[in-house]
Amino acid sequence: MFFKCKMCGGSLEVTGNDTVAVCEYCNTKQTLPRLDDTRKANLYDRANHLRRNNEFDKAMSIYEQILNEDNTDSEAYWSLVLCRYGVEYVEDPSSKKRIPTVNRAQFTSIFNDEDYKSALRYADVLQKEVYEQEASAINEIQKNILAISSQEEPFDVFICYKESDSNGQRTPDSVIATELYHELTNEGLKVFFSRITLEDKLGTAYEPYIFAALNSAKVMVVLGTKPEHFTAVWVRNEWSRYLALIKNGDKKILIPAYKDMDPYTLPEEFSHLQALDMAKLGFMQDLIRGIKKITQLDSPKETVVAESANTTSLLERISMFLEDGDWNSANEYCEKVLDIAPKNAQAYFYKLMIQFRAKKPDDLKKYNRPLNNNENYLKIMRYGDDSIKNMLEEYNNYIIDSINSNNVDSKYIQAISFFKSARTSQDFEQLYKCFVSFKGYNDSEKYAQQCLFNAKDVKYNAAVALLESARTPQDYMNASQCFAELGKHKNSAYLSEHCRNNAKDVEYNKIIALFKSAKTKKDFENVRALFIELGGYKDSIRFANDCDNKITNLEKSKKFNVGLLIVNFILALIASGIAIAGYASSCGDVMEATTTVIPLGAICSGIPAFFTFLTFILNIFQTKSARRFFKVISIIINIIFTLITAVLILVGALALFDNDATLVILFTYSTALNFLFFMSSVLIKTARR
């Protein structure tokens, strides 16, 4: 079954049992869903396509549809996590691999995400390893985003708009947004306007500043002049995240503003909001007045005089309360400190200790969940100096390492369980990588080596089966290649050589059979070339020499047969002359003798010659049985007509020499000699065919 790579969109060819694969296009290791049918595969391809195009909300709805049908699909839970954190995989210029970037940072750690926990719960050992590696990378990115965003001053207003159109030209929305930005800043408001706010930031560093602005801004103005501008990927990403914050209880206001379009074409999510028409007279003044009311800047500010109270003694009291375990008193005094100094990082640190019932700072290490998503932790990282932030990060890293250590044990046990049920070489190879990742934990090195051995052993047994079923040279060469890939495993090297020899032996016997059936010069030339290709295997060189001898003998035989035909022709002329003379003597007329003997001689020699030629033709085109039949017929006809010729010669001789016995014997011997020469020629030529 074919499935699209969730990183780059390339095609992956997967089987029903694969849960992890490496894309040949982007070279990225990734988890795979359980694809029961084509419909589910199509749903995943569609959802992954939307997610790769940063349409995270649409993609989430499809993943949730998959989970409604199968609530044990770990890949669907993991995909929801990727959408929630806006994870986009971009190409690393150095390694060419895809690495994650976060476009929807959250205060909640990915380790605490419920969908992430569900993904781990239903994943197998190989999937779980990949999920945890990617989650760690995403968590580190998010920590950096939170660290940067914590240093940002809060914004009052967030302007959400589309900067450029499909041709790269600036949109009318951008011009209106610029005018609004300047009007609001003139009123003393701090405004997030990407065209100006992000102009000195690198593209990869946008998210920390967007995240900080979304979470701090009390008002978001979403403006546009076309319906598609409101639903553009990054515009939708910003206002949908802002609506999510409102849904979670944040006191924020979102104001849609449109121009030159029907308000009913605004996104459905805005249906409960009061939208403003930018084409109306006085729009800008009404909008600014409304924003100032929301941000409480419309009324005169009172100058707050900081109380010159000494918080040092209060902090010391808190420390004493913590040592005694008096959590309520400690919390009460923390609030007193924060009433005096709202950005006192030490007070937030003590509140963190109170929350986790830590009498001493080091007791925070005993907590079994990361601290970096805690509200007090974030405020310490925002308002604290380097010393307190470094100490807190050290505690948090210690906790994460402890959690990972405990996770290693459970992963190790699960890997051993998977090892016991593994059957294929691919199973053992993946388990080998898994055990190596434990870096010497327990008996992981021993299991890693055993997995490597088992993977080779499975391949070895498959190669043995291939050898046992081999019949052709190609079969043996395939088996030889399989054994060669196993290196020194068992007797693989010997069997690889054995297979190569068997391949040669099968080919050798095949050529021997061709040698035995060869008849013509061309046949022997072809067989000779095949023997030479064997490169001296067994006695192939001797047989090649035999082919040369056969070719030489055939050439000599050809010359001999030509000479024999010439001799036969001469003898036939002599016999014909004798026959004519004898016949003329008996009848007294030479002309009559000539006209009688020559036709008889032509018939006696022509008919056998015709059948000999016919045998030669049929020997080329007919089957073996047909060739044998016509060869026998040709020999019989040659014998009959030769005997007739001999009788005629004998009759003529007797008439010529008046029944002289000596001469009869002489001419009988002469005709017999002619018969032998003629028959030997026919037999030799027929056999050579």
C-alpha positions, 0 to 999 in steps of 0.5 A: 500500500502506498502512503504519503510521507507526513514530512515532505509528501513523497510516496512511501511503499508500506506493508500492513505490519510496518509502524516505522519507516524512513522516507527515501526522499527526505531521509526522515524516520517517521511513524506510520498509522495502522492502515486497515483500508484505502479509505483510512489511508486517504483520510490520513493523506488528506489530513497530513496534506492540510497539516503540511500546509499549516491548516492545522484546525482543518487537519485536526477535524480529520484526525478526530474523525479517524479517532471516532472510528478507532480510538486506539490509533496512536498516530492519530493522537500524535498528529493531533499533538502536531496540530495543537503545537503547530509543528511544521517540518522544514528542511535542515540545510546541512543534513537535508533532513526534516526538523520540527518548528513550532508555530503554535506555542503553548504554556502546557508542556508537550509531555503533559498533553493528554493526546501525547500520553494517549499516543504513547499508551497505544504505540508499539515500542518502535513508535514510542521511541520516535514519539519520545524523540520528537517530543523532546525536540519539540519541548526544547523548541517550546522552552526557547520560545517561552524563554524569549517571549517571557522577556517581551513587554506586554502588548495592548492590541494585536493587529491581524491581517494579510500582508501580501497577495498571491503575486507578492504585492502589498494588500489594501489590508496592509495599508489600513493596518498601518494607518490603524497602527499609527493611530493606536500608538499615538494614543499611547497603546503598545501595538503588535503589528507584524510589518513593523514589530517583526521587521528586525526579527529573523523569520525563524524567530517569529513565533516567540514574539507572536506567542507573547503578543497573543497572550498579552494583548487584551484586544485583537483587531482582525481586518480584511477586504476579501473573504479569502484574506480572513481565511489565509493560513497564517491569518487564520492561525493567529485569530484561531489561537486568540479565540482559543485563549478566549474560550479558555477563560482569558479576558480578551476581545476580538474585533472583526473589521471588513471593507468592500465585502459582505459581512455574511462571508466572514468566517463562521467563527466570527458569527457571535462577534460584532463586526465593524464596517471600515467603509463607514464614516468615523470607523477609525475613531469609533474603533480607537475609542472602543479599544481604549475603553477595553484597555482602561486607557480612556480614564485618567491614570492615577500615579501609583507611588510605590511603597518603600517597604522592605521586602527582605524581612518578609522573604526571611519570614517566608523561608522560616515558614517553609522550613516549618511546613507552615504552607498557609502562612508562607503563602500569605506572606508571599502575597504581601511581598507581591503586593509591594513588588509584583515582579519579585521573582523570589516570592514566586519561587517561594510560591512554587515551593509552597505549591509542591510542599518543598521545605528546601529548594532541593526538594523540588527535585522530588517532583515527578513532573516538569516545572516549565509549564507552571505559572510561577515557574514562568513568572520567575523566568520572566522577572528573575535574574540569571542566578535564580533562573539558572537554578530553576532550570537546573531543577527542571532538567533534573526532573526531566532526566529522572522521568526519562530514566524511569521511561527507559526502564519501561521501554526496556521491558517493552523492547524485551517483550517485543524481542520474544515475539519478533520473527522477521529480519526487519523486526530484529534490525529495528530492535537492534537500533532500539537496544543500542539507543539504551546506551548500555542500560542493563543487558541492552548491549547483549540484546542488541548483539543477539538481535543482530545475530538473529536478523542475520540468522533469519536471512541465512535460513531464507538463503538456505531455502533458496539454495535447496530450491535452486534449479537454474544458474540464476537461482544459484547466483541469487542464493550466492548473493544472499549468503555473501551479504551475511559476511562471516555469519556461520558458513555463509562464505563457504555456501556463497562459493558453493552456490557459485560453483553449482551455478557453473556446474549447471551451466557446464552440464547444459553446454555438454548436452549442446556439445553432444547434439552438435552437428554442423560447424556453426553448432560447434563454434557456438559450443566452443564459445560457451566452453571458453566463457566458463574460464577453465571450469573442470575440463571446459578447455579440453572440450573447447579443443575438441570443438576445434577438432570437430570443426577441422574434421568437418572441413576435411570431410567436406573437401573429401566429399567433393573429391569423391563426387569428382571420382564418382563422376569420372567412373560414371563416364567410364562405365557409361562408355563401356556400356555404350561400346558393349551395347553397340557391339551387340546391336551393331549400331553406335548411335542406337547404343548411345541413345539407349545407354545415356538416358538409362545412365542419367536415370540411374544416377539422376534419381539417386542424386535427386533423393540425396538432395531432397534428404539434405533439404529436409534435414534442414527444415523437418523434424528429427524423425522426418530426417531419419525417414528420408535418409533411409529412403535415399539410401535404398533408392541409391542402392537399387539404381546403382545395382541397375547401373552395374547390371547394365554395365555387365551386360554391355561388357559381356557383349563387347568381349564375347563372354570372356570370363577374365574380362567379366571379372575385371568389369564386375570389379570395376562396377563394384568399385564404382558402386562402393565409391558412389554408396560411400559418398551417399552415406557420408554426405547423408550422415554429415547432414 
